[in-house]
Amino acid sequence: MKSKAYINIKKWLAKPVIFLFRIHAHNAENEPCEADGPYIIASNHMSNADPVFLCAATDLQQPHFMAKKELFKVPLVNKLVAALGAYPVDRKGADVAAIRKTIKMLGEGKCIGIFPQGHRYMGVEPRETEIKSGLGMIAVKAEATVLPCYIKMKKRKWAPFRRVDVYIGKPIRFEEFNYDAEASGEYMRISRFVFDRICEMGDAVDAENK
């Protein structure tokens, strides 16, 4: 359930954010509603503003993203990121507590945002980047649906007033991953399965715009 603070702050931020970032959402009908249960938003990652783009492009559920713990020590900024659903993570190592919190939040019916690449790759073709197994692990532990999204910007770089297109793919149900608890490398395989779907969305968009 969305918090009142989130609803109020998103309403306050939505119009100027969408204007400043020129955000255009595509295929919004693919976004699950609360009755469909918890899910993970998975997207390519090019800028620090990507969570903002995804929050602005989705409307039916509140996405929660991990944010570096240092932000929660900055006055006013800490209240803003918390109101927008962010929660702290120690990016210097494997933050087991943050991972457990993520799985718990999904179990409570919340929507979580995860970038399979783990890091930003500005100006780089997504297929040329590495990905992490974290998405696969969390999807398995929570038996979660994954919503693939593709963020498109000119030259794969963000700049003020530069158009940002967010394409929302069809949800991937957990059963589609065919998870095998006895097989090795399943977390990475599932992360790759999702990221390939994201890249395929990008390929289709690029082909249409040629």
C-alpha positions in Angstrom: 0.0 0.0 0.0 1.3 3.4 -0.9 2.1 5.7 2.1 0.3 9.0 2.4 3.7 10.7 2.4 4.7 9.1 -0.9 1.4 9.9 -2.6 1.6 13.6 -1.5 5.3 14.0 -2.5 4.9 12.2 -5.8 1.9 14.4 -6.6 4.0 17.5 -5.8 7.0 16.4 -7.8 5.3 14.7 -10.8 4.6 17.6 -13.1 7.9 19.4 -12.7 9.9 16.2 -12.9 8.1 15.0 -16.0 8.6 18.4 -17.6 12.3 18.7 -16.6 13.2 15.2 -17.7 10.7 15.1 -20.6 9.6 11.6 -19.5 7.4 9.6 -21.9 6.0 6.3 -20.7 5.1 3.6 -23.2 2.9 0.5 -22.8 1.6 1.6 -19.4 -1.1 -1.1 -19.6 1.6 -3.7 -18.8 2.1 -2.3 -15.3 0.7 -4.7 -12.7 -1.9 -3.3 -10.2 -1.8 -4.0 -6.5 -4.2 -6.9 -6.9 -1.7 -8.6 -9.0 0.7 -8.8 -6.1 4.3 -7.7 -5.5 6.8 -7.5 -8.4 10.3 -6.3 -9.2 10.9 -3.6 -11.8 14.1 -4.4 -13.7 15.7 -1.9 -16.1 18.9 -0.9 -17.8 20.9 1.6 -15.9 22.4 4.8 -17.4 22.1 7.6 -14.8 21.5 8.4 -11.2 18.1 9.7 -12.2 16.9 6.3 -13.5 14.9 5.5 -10.3 13.1 8.9 -10.8 12.3 8.0 -14.4 10.8 4.7 -13.4 8.8 6.2 -10.6 7.4 8.8 -12.9 6.6 6.3 -15.6 4.7 3.9 -13.3 1.6 4.8 -11.4 -0.2 1.8 -9.9 2.3 0.8 -7.3 5.1 2.6 -5.4 8.6 1.3 -6.5 11.2 1.1 -3.7 14.9 1.4 -4.6 18.0 0.8 -2.6 20.0 4.0 -2.1 23.5 4.5 -0.8 23.4 4.9 2.9 25.3 8.2 2.8 22.2 9.9 1.4 20.3 9.2 4.6 22.8 11.3 6.5 22.1 14.5 4.5 19.4 16.7 6.0 16.3 17.2 3.9 17.6 14.8 1.3 17.1 11.9 3.7 13.5 12.8 4.2 12.9 13.2 0.4 14.4 9.8 -0.6 12.7 8.1 2.3 9.3 9.6 1.3 9.9 8.3 -2.2 10.3 4.8 -0.9 14.1 4.5 -0.9 16.0 2.5 1.7 19.7 2.4 2.6 22.3 0.0 1.3 26.0 -0.3 2.0 27.5 -0.3 -1.4 31.1 -1.1 -0.2 30.3 -4.8 0.2 27.5 -7.4 0.2 24.8 -5.8 2.4 23.0 -8.9 3.6 20.6 -6.9 5.7 19.5 -4.8 2.7 19.0 -8.0 0.7 16.9 -9.5 3.5 14.9 -6.3 3.7 14.2 -6.4 0.0 12.9 -10.0 0.1 10.8 -9.1 3.2 9.3 -6.1 1.4 8.3 -8.2 -1.6 6.7 -10.7 0.8 4.7 -7.8 2.2 3.4 -7.0 -1.2 5.6 -4.1 -2.1 7.2 -3.2 -5.5 11.0 -3.2 -5.6 13.2 -1.7 -8.3 16.5 -3.4 -9.2 19.1 -2.7 -11.9 20.6 -6.1 -13.1 23.8 -4.3 -14.2 24.4 -3.2 -10.6 26.1 0.0 -11.8 25.5 2.9 -14.1 26.8 2.6 -17.7 26.3 6.0 -19.3 26.8 6.0 -23.1 27.3 2.3 -23.3 25.3 -0.3 -25.3 23.6 -2.4 -22.6 24.5 -5.7 -24.2 28.2 -4.7 -23.7 27.9 -4.4 -20.0 28.2 -7.0 -17.2 25.3 -8.0 -15.0 25.0 -9.2 -11.4 23.2 -12.3 -10.1 21.3 -10.3 -7.4 18.1 -9.9 -9.3 17.9 -13.6 -9.9 18.6 -14.4 -6.3 15.9 -12.0 -5.0 13.4 -13.1 -7.6 13.9 -16.7 -6.5 13.8 -16.1 -2.8 10.6 -14.0 -3.1 9.2 -16.1 -6.0 8.4 -12.7 -7.6 7.1 -11.5 -10.9 9.6 -9.3 -12.8 8.5 -6.3 -14.9 11.2 -5.5 -17.5 11.6 -1.9 -18.5 13.9 -0.2 -21.0 15.0 3.4 -20.6 16.0 5.2 -23.8 17.9 8.4 -24.1 19.8 10.1 -27.0 23.3 8.7 -27.0 22.4 6.8 -23.9 23.2 9.9 -21.8 21.0 12.1 -19.7 20.9 15.9 -19.9 18.3 18.4 -18.7 15.4 18.8 -21.0 16.6 15.8 -23.1 13.7 13.4 -23.8 13.6 10.2 -21.8 11.4 7.3 -23.0 10.5 4.5 -20.6 9.2 1.3 -22.3 7.3 -1.0 -20.0 7.4 -4.7 -21.0 5.1 -7.5 -20.2 5.4 -9.0 -16.7 7.5 -12.2 -16.4 5.9 -14.6 -13.9 8.2 -16.5 -11.6 7.1 -19.8 -13.2 8.5 -18.7 -16.5 12.0 -18.8 -15.1 11.8 -22.6 -14.7 14.0 -22.4 -11.6 15.9 -25.6 -10.8 17.0 -25.6 -7.2 19.4 -28.5 -8.0 21.2 -26.7 -10.8 24.2 -24.4 -10.4 24.3 -20.8 -11.6 20.5 -20.4 -11.6 20.6 -16.9 -10.1 22.8 -15.6 -12.8 20.8 -17.4 -15.5 17.6 -15.8 -14.3 19.3 -12.3 -14.2 20.5 -12.9 -17.7 17.0 -14.1 -18.8 15.5 -10.8 -17.6 18.3 -8.6 -19.0 18.1 -10.3 -22.4 14.4 -9.4 -22.4 15.2 -5.8 -21.6 17.8 -5.6 -24.3 15.4 -7.2 -26.8 13.0 -4.4 -26.0 15.7 -1.9 -26.7 16.5 -3.6 -30.0 12.8 -3.4 -31.0 12.7 0.3 -30.1 15.9 1.1 -32.1 14.6 -0.8 -35.1 11.3 1.2 -35.1 13.2 4.5 -34.9 15.5 3.8 -37.8 
